Amino acid sequence: MHMRINGAEMPSVSAEWRDVLNPATWEVIDRVPDGTSEDVRVAVESAESAFQKWSEKATRERGILLFHAASNVREQHKDLARLLTMEQGKPLREATDEVRGFCNVLEFYAGLSSQPAGDAVRLGAQGDCMVLHEPLGVCGAIIPWNMPVLIMGWKVAPALLAGNTMVLKPSSTAPLTILSISKILDEAGLPPGVLNIVTGSGASTGEAIITHPSIQKVSFTGSCATGCRISELAGARNKDVVLELGGSDPMIVMNDADLPKAVEGALRGRFYNAGQTCTAVKRLFVHKDIAESFIRQLKVRVESLNVGDGLDPRVEMGPLNNRQQFETLSGTMKSVRENEEGTILTGGSPLKGKGYDNGYFFEPTLVRDVIADSPLLTGEIFGPVLPVVVVPDLATAIRQANLSPYGLGASVWTSDLATVKRVYHEVHAGIIWVNRHLTVLPEIPFGGTKESGIGRENGYRALEGYTRTKTLFLGW
Ligand code: NAD
């Protein structure tokens, strides 16, 4: 597949290509151009040319176009979900949810297009003020491979509705569905240059987007290490950034929780997308009174997960997305075993044997009695490994939950309102779920505290984030 610049398919000036592999089979499913800073320059120029006309349209017109685009993507959701499964690895059901989730985001922002944005301020004898929310200009977006389509929606929909144009770089291991969707958006009537997709490595195309003088704002989702680099590059140029970074969400299960519901919550919370979700349950704290029963039930469910190629409709968990992920996780679990960092109750190794040998398949894994300084608790484990810690009381659970450098999401499973109140006020996170985990919707602000990032996506405020105010002061 080619890049999409100015509404058309484009190779890279480098004439180099990168293969895109199916992580369940290691087959090459397609290839994309290995972009360069020159490709970024061309993409930014076309976004700049498109900006004026696009920003001068009534917001409602842009909204109608987003509605239309969402409807066209919905019509093709089956093919898109299949492609997403093939390049990303997730089961078809999850890929379908993700493509539909993208449409929901487009429709949510399209629906905001009829709300007036701006203020009028009466200042008595000094005059009156009118405050407009103007679009910023050309925005940059850089996204990861784990939920590529949904995250594309979180960035594209508010930016475009607000009247900006955009240059977006997908991850090299999941660019195909994004390119296909961008073609559908162009065909739905997006003027050429409004949305441009440049493929390539982070170091070449990614950094070229951030450092291009015409890029007004960069919205990034990815790892903390890359987020720091982006912060440095953007900060040195006084550019606005949104950084949606890693997480190590705690899930606290109290002794008054609905246990079957909590077991299913932990299972989905950790093993959805093979554990490669920023807000996955990455640390489980269970109250001692119910710990043995809870862990026993959870182990049965973890061992029952059907792992395989996501294209098989019976499969509940696919492979990891790429070699680096697979090797990192294998290394982490090797060190857990060698250094006795915890007791592995089930799993712990790459899956071997028929159907697994040519893919990045890893066993769904449960580890208990994890030592406090194990990377399972101190870092971000991006894969199907769940560390469980038994705690004597809520205070200990909250204290340990807050030991992580991350603060993306957290959940508490309880029937006691006083427990909810304490967790809501005391756990450091951008979102606290009660009796659920993982649900992120376009209406709800999403983003982290501490090392999990800066800024928020989704909700009305994200739309405002793609604008700046301009005041007209009328001194009568
Ligand atoms: P990554 O940081 O390696 O890559 C993300 C994107 O950044 C890719 O497109 C990559 O090519 C690009 N990139 C890499 N180096 C760059 C550079 N120097 N300059 C510009 N761009 C560069 O992350 P990943 O491995 O693709 O994704 C996994 C991480 O993303 C996890 O830490 C996960 O928690 C996080 N994540 C966060 C959220 C959130 O909303 N908070 C959502 C999903 C994923």
Boltz pocket constraint, residues with backbone or C-beta under 6 A from the ligand:
constraints:
  - pocket:
      binder: B
      contacts: [[A, 142], [A, 143], [A, 144], [A, 145], [A, 146], [A, 147], [A, 169], [A, 170], [A, 171], [A, 172], [A, 200], [A, 201], [A, 202], [A, 203], [A, 205], [A, 206], [A, 207], [A, 210], [A, 221], [A, 222], [A, 223], [A, 224], [A, 225], [A, 226], [A, 227], [A, 229], [A, 230], [A, 243], [A, 244], [A, 245], [A, 246], [A, 247], [A, 277], [A, 278], [A, 279], [A, 380], [A, 382], [A, 408], [A, 447], [A, 448], [A, 452], [A, 453]]
      max_distance: 6.0
